[in-house]
Amino acid sequence: MMTPSLIAVALWLLLANVAAMFPSKDNHWKLAYAMIAIGVPLLGWVTLENGPWVGLFALAAGASVLRWPVIYLSRWLRRTVGR
């Protein structure tokens, strides 16, 4: 049985994928910021209701959709921590 948090994550993933199909002048960065702002509390909700393994799966699913912000974050962390 799907909990309300899993349904919300499924809708978030569907919305993110549909929104990525449309052209954008800023390469979808404004949308990515909005999806991150919605996704972080949603990830906490999923983890709270379903446990850490389901939370990690939801994190991986979200990171696969928002891969460019994750790539830029990892590059920034490497530059900052590497000094």
Residue frames relative to the residue before (quaternion, step in Angstrom):
aa qw qx qy qz dx dy dz
M 1.0000 0.0000 0.0000 0.0000 0.00 0.00 0.00
M 0.3617 -0.7412 0.5270 0.2052 3.55 -0.91 0.91
T 0.3661 -0.7143 0.5564 0.2149 3.52 -0.94 0.94
P 0.6618 -0.5052 0.3558 0.4246 3.62 -1.18 0.31
S 0.6353 0.5314 -0.3431 0.4430 3.59 1.04 -0.66
L 0.6495 0.4999 -0.3223 0.4737 3.61 1.03 -0.71
I 0.6144 0.5246 -0.3431 0.4791 3.58 1.08 -0.66
A 0.6498 0.5122 -0.3132 0.4662 3.58 1.00 -0.83
V 0.6440 0.5036 -0.3237 0.4762 3.61 1.00 -0.75
A 0.6348 0.5208 -0.3304 0.4654 3.58 0.97 -0.79
L 0.6577 0.4886 -0.3071 0.4841 3.60 0.99 -0.79
W 0.6183 0.5370 -0.3382 0.4637 3.59 1.05 -0.76
L 0.6691 0.4927 -0.2965 0.4708 3.59 0.92 -0.90
L 0.6442 0.5142 -0.3184 0.4682 3.59 0.98 -0.81
L 0.6646 0.5006 -0.2995 0.4670 3.58 0.91 -0.92
A 0.6562 0.5115 -0.3137 0.4575 3.59 0.93 -0.85
N 0.6825 0.4801 -0.2951 0.4655 3.60 0.93 -0.81
V 0.6508 0.4951 -0.3207 0.4779 3.59 0.98 -0.77
A 0.6616 0.5051 -0.3124 0.4578 3.61 0.93 -0.85
A 0.6410 0.5337 -0.3292 0.4426 3.61 1.06 -0.63
M 0.6052 0.5810 -0.3562 0.4115 3.58 1.18 -0.37
F 0.6636 0.5059 -0.3074 0.4573 3.58 1.16 -0.48
P 0.5245 -0.6389 0.4471 0.3419 3.60 -1.03 0.69
S 0.0724 -0.7918 0.6063 0.0093 3.55 -1.18 0.65
K 0.4636 -0.6930 0.4796 0.2733 3.57 -1.02 0.80
D 0.7498 0.3667 -0.2137 0.5077 3.61 1.08 -0.63
N 0.5177 -0.6719 0.3847 0.3641 3.58 1.25 0.49
H 0.6550 -0.5805 0.2822 0.3928 3.56 1.07 0.86
W 0.3505 0.7644 -0.4936 0.2217 3.63 1.13 0.33
K 0.6309 0.5200 -0.3451 0.4610 3.62 0.97 -0.74
L 0.6513 0.5024 -0.3030 0.4813 3.55 1.00 -0.81
A 0.6328 0.5306 -0.3323 0.4557 3.59 1.00 -0.78
Y 0.6417 0.5111 -0.3307 0.4665 3.60 0.96 -0.79
A 0.6605 0.4970 -0.3079 0.4711 3.59 0.96 -0.82
M 0.6654 0.4979 -0.3093 0.4623 3.58 0.95 -0.83
I 0.6206 0.5190 -0.3411 0.4786 3.60 1.08 -0.66
A 0.6598 0.5179 -0.3080 0.4490 3.58 0.93 -0.91
I 0.6753 0.4465 -0.2850 0.5131 3.58 1.09 -0.63
G 0.6964 0.5351 -0.2724 0.3930 3.56 0.94 -0.92
V 0.6201 0.5658 -0.3606 0.4065 3.62 1.00 -0.69
P 0.6979 0.4197 -0.3016 0.4959 3.66 0.78 -0.83
L 0.6048 0.5581 -0.3470 0.4498 3.56 1.12 -0.66
L 0.6333 0.5271 -0.3173 0.4695 3.57 1.04 -0.76
G 0.6397 0.5149 -0.3166 0.4748 3.57 1.03 -0.75
W 0.6403 0.5280 -0.3094 0.4642 3.56 1.02 -0.85
V 0.6566 0.5058 -0.3063 0.4682 3.57 0.92 -0.91
T 0.6654 0.5016 -0.3027 0.4626 3.57 0.92 -0.89
L 0.6527 0.5209 -0.3094 0.4549 3.57 0.98 -0.82
E 0.7356 0.4323 -0.2346 0.4658 3.60 0.90 -0.91
N 0.8299 0.2791 -0.0916 0.4742 3.57 0.92 -0.90
G 0.6027 -0.5833 0.3577 0.4107 3.59 1.22 -0.10
P 0.6840 -0.5393 0.3228 0.3704 3.55 -1.27 0.41
W 0.6361 0.5357 -0.3572 0.4253 3.63 0.98 -0.64
V 0.6541 0.4751 -0.3091 0.5009 3.57 1.00 -0.78
G 0.6172 0.5445 -0.3354 0.4584 3.58 1.10 -0.69
L 0.6526 0.4958 -0.3093 0.4824 3.59 1.01 -0.77
F 0.6271 0.5216 -0.3343 0.4722 3.57 1.06 -0.72
A 0.6550 0.4966 -0.3085 0.4787 3.60 0.98 -0.84
L 0.6216 0.5324 -0.3351 0.4668 3.60 1.07 -0.72
A 0.6602 0.4994 -0.3026 0.4725 3.59 0.95 -0.86
A 0.6433 0.5116 -0.3239 0.4685 3.59 1.01 -0.78
G 0.6701 0.4896 -0.2975 0.4719 3.58 0.96 -0.82
A 0.6544 0.5063 -0.3117 0.4672 3.58 1.01 -0.77
S 0.6339 0.5166 -0.3461 0.4599 3.60 1.07 -0.57
V 0.6501 0.4858 -0.3157 0.4916 3.59 1.11 -0.60
L 0.7744 0.2731 -0.1362 0.5543 3.58 0.93 -0.93
R 0.0917 0.8623 -0.4951 0.0534 3.57 0.87 0.90
W 0.6552 0.5272 -0.3485 0.4140 3.66 0.91 -0.68
P 0.6374 0.4820 -0.3627 0.4794 3.65 0.91 -0.59
V 0.6310 0.5182 -0.3356 0.4697 3.61 1.06 -0.67
I 0.6412 0.5157 -0.3243 0.4665 3.60 0.98 -0.79
Y 0.6810 0.4767 -0.2960 0.4705 3.60 0.88 -0.91
L 0.6220 0.5265 -0.3409 0.4687 3.61 1.05 -0.67
S 0.6725 0.4880 -0.3093 0.4625 3.60 0.89 -0.85
R 0.6340 0.5142 -0.3372 0.4689 3.61 1.02 -0.71
W 0.6545 0.5083 -0.3103 0.4658 3.58 0.97 -0.86
L 0.6532 0.5102 -0.3156 0.4619 3.59 0.97 -0.83
R 0.6441 0.5179 -0.3227 0.4613 3.59 0.99 -0.78
R 0.6520 0.5005 -0.3098 0.4780 3.58 1.01 -0.80
T 0.7065 0.4749 -0.2670 0.4517 3.57 0.88 -0.95
V 0.7285 0.4176 -0.2398 0.4873 3.59 0.80 -0.98
G 0.6323 0.5775 -0.3264 0.4001 3.58 1.06 -0.67
R 0.5940 0.5866 -0.3718 0.4060 3.60 1.18 -0.31
